[in-house]
Amino acid sequence: MFNIFEVMQDKNRKRAQELERLAEDMSALRKPKYDEKQIEEVLMKQAQQLNEDQDMDLFADIGGPEVVGEETKKRVTSNRGGVMHIDLSFSSLPAKLQPLLQEIEVIAKSDNEQAIQLAMKRIEQAGVDAVGLIFREVRMFYRKPEKRALLAELLSRLTLLNLKGRIMIKGVLEHATNRQHLELAIRTAGLIQEREVIPLILKHAEDAELFPYCFEALLEMRDSSVIQPLIQLINRIDPARTETIEKSIQIARQFSLLKPSVIHDLFEALIACNLRQIRPIYTTGIRAFKHEAIPILMEIIEKETDPYRIRRACQLLGGIRKPIVAQKLSEALRKFPEKKAAIIEGIAHTRDQSFATLLLAHLQSDESKKIKGACLKALASCGTKDQIPQIRPYVNDASIRAEALYALISLGDPQAMDEFLHLLIHGNAQEQHALSGIAGLLSEKYHLYMAEKMVEMEDRGAIIILAALQKPNRLPSQIGKYLQAKLDQQPSAPVRLEIYRLIIKFANSTKNKLLPLSVVYEAKNRETDIAVKREIEQMLDRLPKRLGGVSTNED
């Protein structure tokens, strides 16, 4: 089973690398054909013309009458100059735009890339009038996130050099209540780097459903002044919103669009963050700067005396995984022996096997249990199977047994995983606590193995395994079938509760959902144990509501 899983993991890694490359390519394509100065000159010329036609109606032929229902058109002003009245109902469509409805439908429904690009080009040729059309038909793209991204791309082409279109975007952000419209306006504002609307986007970012779009747009603005309010917003993310956190971690790679000076802000935010679910957003953001982050992190390692700050800086440095990082950590190890444990932990994050001999030497020569434990953890990611015989004796040392088993498991020792499970279930309280923490560090194939073994165990062992599986931030979705198999055995109430906790923890995840949330709702309805029923209700009450996408006021 492990070999098959390793092949799957290898494929997933390659796929992730390919997706990252494609994302970088798309980011390059998004860069405007004009520099900021040229764009601003064009917009200011248009502003001068608009000032000569004060209070003109924008999209008067699209928006219908001056009064729509009980709402009047919204007055929108541009910082560049000009005042416009905009109808945000998009209730009617002029005859000249009717043919473009067919092109919108092609974008929404077709899988033919060439046909989609041709349709986008035809809409683009219609100019600024098509802005209202796109907002009018956005409902066709509900529940199609990849298609909504195409709409934002199209809208950015229409508004990049068009002040009227930019004012329309601002009007939507200022006055609209339809969240589909808001999402589209937020994404477009980021693509065209319309910094005038940053305060509006920061306000909309307080909406949990809109936050990921706001987060990405704010980074695309390339305005480093947003860093502090953005950190405040990140710190407010509900830890139970696993899908939001997953998206935010991916978006955090774009922190490198800001000035390297924000690395200090991100590091301080990481140090102050008490939520382990949120911290990966900051670590990803810092590592995204790559070479630019190295001197800043090295300075922290050299000058800091706080062990936690040093440890975090070493971890971040190791995680950048550039050849120069290995050199810097080697130098630091010689230069700062009093910081050895933290630096070795940084080495672990490099996954560089050239450190194996050095780590083994420190493991064998150092008397400190803390250093030995750090070396064993580092060997788990930097060692090879050749080190297994030298590591094996350390399983007999109770003070570093957990770290030794972790290293042996990671390096492929055939006995280590079963030894780990035996001690996790039958060891003393201290051993169980240490091994439960190590469970969060194991790779997914071992989490799958734990779940498979859990099905065969009696209730006590199953509870311990299920509690340990709460530690990782991600689990393979295949674990769901083992959870269902255990539920089918009709286990005791404590086992059922642990399974429900695990299902609920990953209920909001798009990639790591274990079982449908309906399993828990059905259990609540048929549960006869009052204590279990009450606990399920409390867990469900704490679970954030998930909509299939960004909702609208019509929904």
C-alpha positions, -999 to 999 in steps of 0.1 A, spaced: 0 0 0 28 24 9 44 21 -26 12 29 -43 7 59 -20 42 71 -27 36 70 -64 4 90 -58 22 115 -37 50 119 -63 23 125 -90 7 151 -67 40 168 -61 47 170 -98 12 183 -104 16 210 -77 49 221 -92 33 223 -127 4 243 -113 28 267 -95 47 272 -128 14 279 -146 4 303 -119 37 322 -124 31 322 -161 -4 336 -157 10 362 -133 34 373 -160 6 375 -185 -14 397 -162 12 424 -162 -2 455 -180 12 462 -215 17 498 -202 36 511 -172 18 528 -144 29 563 -156 15 557 -190 -18 544 -176 -22 573 -153 -16 598 -181 -43 582 -202 -68 583 -173 -60 619 -163 -68 630 -199 -101 612 -197 -108 628 -163 -103 662 -178 -129 654 -205 -153 641 -178 -149 673 -158 -161 692 -188 -193 671 -188 -200 672 -150 -229 651 -137 -233 631 -169 -252 598 -166 -230 567 -171 -247 538 -188 -280 557 -190 -290 535 -218 -282 504 -199 -295 513 -165 -330 523 -175 -349 551 -158 -335 576 -133 -355 558 -106 -352 520 -104 -378 505 -81 -373 525 -49 -336 532 -55 -321 562 -74 -289 560 -93 -258 561 -72 -235 591 -73 -199 581 -77 -169 604 -77 -133 597 -89 -102 610 -72 -89 618 -106 -119 640 -113 -154 636 -126 -188 628 -111 -212 601 -125 -246 586 -117 -246 549 -120 -275 525 -120 -264 492 -103 -296 472 -111 -285 463 -146 -322 456 -153 -322 463 -190 -300 458 -220 -298 481 -251 -304 465 -285 -268 471 -296 -256 448 -269 -281 420 -274 -258 400 -298 -231 398 -271 -254 377 -249 -244 348 -271 -207 355 -265 -213 356 -227 -230 322 -229 -200 308 -248 -177 320 -220 -199 305 -193 -207 271 -209 -180 262 -235 -149 241 -228 -134 252 -261 -105 275 -252 -103 290 -287 -141 297 -288 -139 313 -253 -110 336 -263 -128 346 -295 -159 355 -275 -139 375 -250 -123 394 -279 -157 403 -294 -170 416 -261 -138 436 -256 -144 453 -290 -177 466 -277 -157 489 -253 -169 504 -220 -206 496 -227 -198 460 -222 -189 466 -185 -226 468 -176 -234 437 -197 -208 417 -178 -222 427 -144 -257 420 -157 -249 385 -167 -226 375 -139 -253 352 -124 -246 328 -153 -212 321 -137 -224 313 -102 -208 281 -89 -182 283 -117 -151 299 -100 -127 292 -129 -152 309 -152 -156 339 -129 -119 344 -131 -123 347 -169 -149 374 -164 -125 393 -141 -98 390 -168 -122 403 -194 -134 432 -173 -98 442 -165 -91 445 -203 -121 468 -206 -112 490 -176 -74 491 -176 -73 523 -198 -109 535 -193 -118 559 -165 -155 553 -170 -151 516 -164 -129 522 -134 -156 545 -119 -181 518 -125 -159 493 -106 -157 519 -77 -195 524 -78 -201 487 -74 -177 484 -45 -192 515 -29 -229 508 -32 -236 472 -45 -251 445 -22 -250 417 -47 -220 396 -37 -214 382 -71 -210 418 -84 -188 426 -54 -165 396 -61 -161 405 -97 -154 442 -89 -128 432 -62 -110 408 -85 -110 433 -114 -97 461 -92 -68 440 -82 -59 431 -118 -59 467 -129 -42 478 -97 -69 505 -90 -55 517 -57 -82 543 -53 -106 516 -40 -82 500 -15 -102 514 15 -134 499 0 -118 465 -5 -104 465 31 -140 471 42 -154 442 21 -126 419 34 -144 418 67 -169 395 50 -156 360 54 -169 349 20 -153 378 2 -120 377 21 -100 355 -2 -108 377 -32 -100 409 -12 -68 393 0 -56 385 -35 -67 419 -49 -49 438 -21 -16 420 -28 -20 426 -66 -22 463 -59 15 462 -50 9 488 -23 29 479 8 9 503 30 -19 477 32 3 453 52 -9 462 87 -47 463 80 -43 431 61 -25 414 90 -54 424 112 -79 408 88 -58 376 86 -58 373 124 -96 375 124 -100 344 101 -121 318 119 -98 288 124 -128 265 116 -129 280 80 -105 255 66 -114 263 30 -107 300 35 -74 292 52 -63 268 23 -71 296 -2 -53 322 19 -21 300 21 -21 298 -17 -27 335 -21 1 343 5 27 334 -22 18 368 -37 31 387 -7 64 389 -27 46 415 -49 50 440 -20 83 455 -9 107 432 10 104 456 40 70 439 48 89 407 58 95 423 92 58 429 96 50 393 85 76 379 109 62 399 139 27 388 129 39 352 129 55 355 163 23 371 178 -1 346 162 -15 320 186 -35 301 161 -15 273 144 -41 271 116 -33 308 106 5 307 110 11 289 76 -3 321 59 26 341 73 53 314 68 42 310 31 42 348 27 78 352 41 92 323 21 76 337 -11 103 364 -10 130 337 -14 164 353 -18 152 387 -5 141 371 28 175 354 35 195 384 48 166 395 69 162 361 85 199 358 90 200 391 108 172 378 132 192 346 139 224 366 146 210 393 168 180 378 186 182 362 220 146 350 223 147 313 216 112 312 200 121 340 176 154 324 166 136 290 161 110 306 138 136 324 118 156 292 113 126 273 102 116 300 77 152 302 64 154 264 59 120 263 42 133 286 14 154 257 1 179 275 -19 216 264 -22 227 295 -4 205 287 26 224 255 33 256 275 33 242 301 56 229 276 81 262 257 81 280 290 89 255 298 117 259 264 132 297 271 136 292 307 146 264 304 172 268 271 191 244 284 218 217 285 191 225 250 178 190 234 185 172 261 166 196 261 137 194 223 134 156 226 132 162 251 104 184 225 87 155 200 90 134 223 68 159 223 40 154 185 34 190 186 22 206 151 24 241 166 24 235 174 61 230 138 71 266 131 81 268 163 101 235 157 119 245 121 128 278 134 142 261 159 165 236 132 175 263 109 186 286 135 202 263 159 219 251 152 255 221 175 254 187 157 250 174 188 233 201 187 206 197 150 202 160 153 197 165 181 171 191 160 152 167 131 151 139 153 137 163 167 112 175 133 101 138 124 94 139 149 65 176 151 57 187 115 63 188 84 42 181 47 48 219 43 55 214 61 88 187 37 101 212 13 119 228 43 138 194 57 147 178 25 159 195 24 193 180 57 203 146 41 205 158 27 238 162 62 253 128 71 267 136 109 266 141 109 228 121 78 218 94 97 200 119 116 179 138 84 171 107 66 160 98 96 138 132 95 121 130 57 116 94 59 102 103 88 78 134 69 66 115 37 59 123 14 88 98 -15 84 92 -20 121 90 16 133 54 24 125 40 -6 144 63 3 173 49 38 172 13 27 173 20 2 201 36 29 223 9 55 213 -17 32 227 1 13 255 28 37 266 27 60 296 11 94 296 43 112 288 50 89 258 15 91 245 16 129 246 50 130 228 39 105 201 6 122 196 25 154 187 47 135 164 16 121 146 11 156 131 45 155 115 41 121 97 34 120 60 -1 112 47 6 76 39 12 69 76 -20 88 86 -38 65 62 -21 35 78 -32 47 113 -68 50 102 -67 15 86 -54 0 118 -79 19 139 -108 0 123 -95 -32 138 -89 -18 173 -110 -19 204 -126 13 216 -97 25 238 -71 22 210 -94 37 184 -101 68 206 -63 74 210 -57 70 172 -86 92 163 -74 119 188 -39 117 172 -54 122 138 -67 155 149 -32 169 150 -24 173 113 -37 202 93 -43 179 63 -54 143 60 -59 122 29 -95 120 19 -92 82 17 -94 81 55 -131 87 52 -138 51 42 -121 39 74 -141 63 95 -173 50 79 -162 14 84 -157 21 121 -191 38 124 -207 7 107 -193 -13 137 -216 8 159 -188 16 184 -192 32 218 -203 69 222 -167 82 228 -155 66 196 -184 80 176 -177 115 190 -141 114 180 -151 104 144 -176 132 142 -150 157 154 -127 145 127 -154 148 100 -163 183 112 -127 195 114 -123 190 76 -159 197 66 -151 231 51 -121 218 32 -123 214 -6 -94 190 -9 -94 171 25 -131 165 32 -132 130 48 -170 123 48 -200 144 39 -213 166 67 -247 149 62 -232 119 81 -230 140 112 -265 156 107 -280 121 103 -262 109 134 -276 139 154 -311 130 143 -309 93 152 -286 95 182 -302 82 214 -274 91 238 -284 126 251 -247 136 259 -236 126 224 -265 144 208 -258 176 227 -221 175 219 -228 170 182 -252 200 183 -225 222 199 -199 211 173 -223 219 144 -232 253 160 -195 262 160 -191 252 123 -191 282 99 -218 281 73 -205 272 38 -223 284 8 -215 268 -26 -197 300 -36 -202 337 -31 -239 342 -25 -261 370 -38 -289 389 -22 -312 372 -46 -302 338 -32 
